[in-house]
Amino acid sequence: MAITNKKYYLFSVDLEDVRDMIDNGMQYKEAVVSNTQKYLAWLSKHKFKATFFVVGRTAQAFPSLIKEIADSGHEIALHSHNHVHITKLTPEQFKADITANINAIQKAGVATVKGFRAPTFSLVEQSKWAYKILRNAGIEYSSSVIPNTNPLFGWQNFGGEQMVDGVYEIPMNIGNKPFSVPFGGGVYFRFLPWLISKRLFKNTAKKQQPVLGYFHPYDINTEQERFMHPHLNNNKLLNKLMYINRSKVFNRLDRVIDLGFEVVRYDDYYRMQTE
């Protein structure tokens, strides 16, 4: 039975090491652990539990961090093993990637996982076949769709939350025009002026819908060296935006909470909507 009388912010962290996705990435400083611990401290301050969508390679590299997150009461979910877009994989390759992702998380000490987020929200209509593979792997919900056109990936006219081939999809929120973007996290959360973000959060709450947030270790890394981020097609303008307002993230997150939003784990929200 759906619960609609609260303002939910589905804050989450896509736990990945951006260095794995660029040429000669290991020449740059490791910052996954320290920045993830900053998110953990913020969540602890507010007594919230959240979801961390974890790349398998990152779990292999930092198993103690995965255990620390889980031991703190947060949910561990899948974010692929190698952070390759679903659209670049065959069904057989995607199945192998998901299996490797599950194995890496289990070796880090997390017994079961129920959720999945596609790299760069690359679950689109052409890759809809992925839902059956996820379901067969034991995945119950996904948060992988941008239900609109987007510079990278989008599934136009997908609609709202729904069951697709046995997996419950919780798509990103899209703001009203001219801000038809997934405003609740990442670069959009950092780039949009707070007054606009505030209005978008409030409008979504009025519709009795949760706001979905997605962040990465680099979103708060103010000391990161400059390099071209992956998946931007070498677009210098987009890459410049990747570094904007990183120092303001926690202040803006606190403002979201001041609006009356409550952070919950994705699996808990999924149960609220389907039980």
N, C-alpha and C positions, 0 to 999 in steps of 0.2 A: 504493500500500500504506500503510495507516494506521500512524502511529508513535505508540506509547502509553507509552513508557518514560520520558517527561519530563513535568515540570509546566510547561505552557504558559499564559502569561497573554497573551491577545490584547488587550493595551492598544491603545487607539486614540484619536484626537482627531477629533471632529466639528467641522471647521473652518468656523465661521460667525460672522457679526457679528449679535449679538442685536438691535442697534439697527435693523437692516433689517426687523425683524418687529414693531415697535411704532410707534404713532403718534408722530410728531415725534421719532423715535429719534436723529436726528443732533445733537440738542441735548446729548447725553451724550458723555462722553469716549470716544475711540477707544482700545481696549485689546487688540485682536486680535493685533497684532504682538508687543507686549512679552510677553504671556502665552503665546503660541505659542512664543516663543523660550525661555521658562522650561521648557516641556515638552521642547524640543530639548536644552536643557542637561542636564536630568535623564536623558534617553535617552543622551546622549553620556557622561555620568558612568558609566553602567552598560554602555556599549558595546552598546546595543540598537538595533535597527531596528524601526520600527513603521509603522502605517498611519494616514494622515490622510484622512478622508472630507471632501471639500471642496465647499462650496456654490459654484455657478458665479459668483454675484454677488460672493462673497468673493474668488474667483480674479481677477475683473476689477478689483476694488478694490486688491488687494495682490499683483500678479503677481510681484514680486521675492521676496515671502515664500514663494510656492509654489515658485519656483525654488530658494530656499535650502533648503527642506524636501527637495525631490527631490535636490539636489546633495549633501545629507547622507546619502543612501542610504535614505531612507524612501519608502514607497509612497504614491502619490497615487491616491485612488479617488473615486467619485462620491457626492454627498450631495444631489442635485437642483440645479436652477439657482436657484429662488426659494424653496426651503424651504416648499413647500405640501404638505400631506398628500395622499398618493395617493388617499385616499378622496374628496377634493374635486375630483379631476380625471377627465376622460374619458380613454379610451385614447389618443385623438389628442392631447389636451393633455399627457398624460404623455410621449408620444413626443417632442413638441416640447421639453418641459422637459429631458429627458435629452440630446437633441441639443445644446441650448444649453449644458448643463453640460459635455459633452465638448468642445465648441468653446472654451469659456472656459478650460478646463484646458490644452488644446493651445496656445492662444495664449500661455499663461503658460510654455510651454516643455516640457510633458510630452507625449510623443508618444502613448503608449497608456495606457489604463486597463482594469483587469480586474474591479474590485470596485464594489459599490454598497451604500449604506445609505439606507433610506427615512427621510425626516424624521419624527422622533418615533416611529420603528418602526411606521409606518402601513401596512405591508404585512400585510394581514389576509386572511382567506379570501375576503371579498367583492372584494378587489382582486388576487386571484391572477392575473388576466389580465396583470399587469405583468411577470411572469417572461418571457413570450414576447417582449415588447417589449425587455426588457433583453438577452435572448439575441441578438435580431436586431441590437442595437446593439454587440455584441461583448463584453458583460459575461459573465464566467464564474462569478462567485460573488456572493452577497449576504449581508449580515448585518443583516436588517431585521425579524425576527420576534421578538416576545415570546410564547413558547409557553404562555400562561396568560391568565387574565383580568387586567385591569389598568385603573386609573382612566382611562387615555387610550386605548391601543390594545392589543389582544392577540388571538392566534390560539390559542384553547384547543384542547388535544389535538393540536397540530401535531407534537409529538414532537421527536426529535433531528435531527442533521445529515442532510440528504437532498437528492437532486436533484429539482428541480421544473421541469418544462418546459425542461430543458437548462441550468438555473442551479443551482449548488450552494449551498443555504441553510445558513448557520451561525447558528442561532438563539441568542438570549441564554440565559444560565444562569438558572435560577429556584431560589431557595433552598428548603429544607425548611420546612414549616409550623411556626410561624406567620409565617415570613419568606419567603413565596412571591413574591419580587420579584427583579428583575434586579440583584443585589447587587454586581456587579463594577465598577460605574462610576456616574458621575453623582451625583445627590442621595442615592441609597441608599448608595453607597460613603462618602459624607460623613456621613450621618445615623446609620447603624447603629453601635452600640458596637463597638470593635475586636475584643473577645473573640468577639462573634457573627460578625463578618466573617471572622475568622481560622478559626473552625470551619467556616463555609460554604466557604471556599477549600480547606481541608483535605479536607472531605467530597467536594468535586468532584474533587480530585486523586486520591482513593482510587478513584473511578469511572473513572479514566484518561480524564477529559475536560478540555479546556481551560477556563479561566475567561475570559469575555469582558468587557473593560473599555471604557467609552465616556466620554469627557470632552469638555469644551468650553472655549474660552478663559475663559468666565465662571466656571467651576468653581473657578478659583484666583485670581480677581480680587477681592482683599480691599478694593480701593478703589472698586469700582463704586457709582455712585449708586443709590439705591433707586427702583425702578419696578416696575410689574406686568409680569412676564415673560409671553411669549406662550404660547398653547396650554394655559392653566391655567383657562380659563373664569372668570377674575377671582376665583379662590378665594384669599382672603387667607392662609389657613393654608398652602396649598401654596406660595404665593409666599414666605412667611417661610422655608420650608425651602430654598428656592433659594439662600439666603444663608448657610446654616448650615455651620460647620466648613470654610470655604474655606481657611483658613490651615493646616489639618492634612493636606491632600491629599498633599503630597510625603512627609511623614513616614509616612503610611499606605502609600504606594506603596513606600517603602523597606522597610517591614515585610513587604509581599507578597514582595519579592525575597528578603528574609531567610528566608522560608519555603521557598525553593528554586525559585521560579517563574522562568521565562525568558520574556522578551518576544520575540515574533517577528512579522514582517509577516503580514497576513492572506493575501496571495497565496502566501507560502511555506508557510503552514499548509495552505492549500487544495491545493497540489501534494502535500504529504505525505499527505493523505487520499485523493487520487484517482489518483495515479500507480501 
